[in-house]
Amino acid sequence: MLYRNFGQTNKKTSILGLGCMRFPVFNNSNKDIDEKRAIEEIRYSIDNGINYIDTAYPYHEGNSEYIVGKALKDGYREKTYLATKLPSWLINTREDMDKYLDKQLEKLQTNYIDFYLLHALSKDKWEILKKNNVFDFIEKALKNGKIKNIGFSFHDNLEVFKEIVDSYDWDFCQIQYNYLDEKYQAGLEGLKYAHKKGMAVVIMEPLRGGGIVKSVPKDVQEVWDKADIKRTPAEWGLKFLWNHKEVTVVLSGMSSINQVKENIETANHSNPNSLTKKELKLINQAKEIYNSKIKVNCTECKYCMPCSCGIKIPSIFRLYNEASMFDDVDGRKEMYNNLIEVKASKCIECGKCEKACPQHILIRDMLKEVVGLFEK
């Protein structure tokens, strides 16, 4: 495993981090984690060099932190840097911040969090946190040792990102970045901006929620086939990120030990500036093909769920995108009608999903487009 300096801290973290939001589950129920397999995966990751474990309050409907806490028993806590996040959307008072941190410490069965983040910051959430004295919370949590380093994860535009970066002496940040998202949200400019400030930068959604590795379009695969060194689509996506010297950790929501093995093998050979000009050109060609096909910029983070009408919004958008990206309207329409119990046409346009969406997707409008394609 390769390691990089974590910003200006004295810590070195594995360039591959384990994201704990996609554990194996029972009966496709996000909250029903297969505890035995999840713990095996976490411990295997640590035994094989991964030392950055990332979870959050809402992952797996609140159960991820419990599982991580169990997995880090028997000496594993001492081998890892543990990251979790303050649920910023639930904060209404200064006391709420202490309440949730203490609850997370209890769930994780630990006395301290190595890397604590303010979760999913946007302009609105940031203003609410400041109004409720978030800086006082940070300073006291650092002073009493409940957290060791402070950062934030981000979902808004570049201007807001720079504003937040400049507002405090952060240790790190977490941004969405991949070869399809170089100009999206913080993007490449934000990555470099934070790095110049001395911050570590953790990457989420490196493979667009798995979107750029599943059912690869023929024209994209033809691009990869031109390479002198043959790689899987996942390898291309990850190596693109590690090629940036500004990237500290790339989080992967791995759901099996086999995925862990594959990604560790890729990480073992991914130094900064290791891709050739020809390889970078191939990545850009693949990017152009994908960008010409995508209809909805959904990463399946599930922040829009649960829908009050029972609509599985991410699943519907996945089928909608695949119909376009893979030129398979008939196949995806069949899957939609066979697998989606509550159709997009059941939307009552309450707008709750749009308020929760980190990508700021106009979900109601897009659901109408789905209706037009799949239900008529």
Buried (B, 14 or more C-beta within 10 A) or exposed (E): EBBBEBBEBEBBBBBBBBBBBBBBBEEEEBEBBBBEBBBBBBBBBBEBBBBBBBBBBBBBBBBBBBBBBBBBEEEBBEEBBBBBBBBBBEBEEBEBBBEBBEBBBEBBBBEBBBBBBBBBBBEEBBEBBEEBBBEEBBEBBBEEEBBBBBBBBBBBBBEBBBEBBEEBEBBBBBBBBBBBBBEBBBBBEBBBBBBEBEBBBBBBBBBBBBBBBBEBBEBBEEBBEEBEEEBEBBBBBBBBBBBBEBBBBBBBBBBBBEBBBBBBEBBEEBEBEEBEEEBEEBBEBBBEBBEEBBBBBBBBBBBBBBBEBEBBBBBBBBBBBBBBBBEBBEEBBEBBEEEBEEBBBEBEEEEBBBEBBBBBBEBBEBBBBBBEBBEE
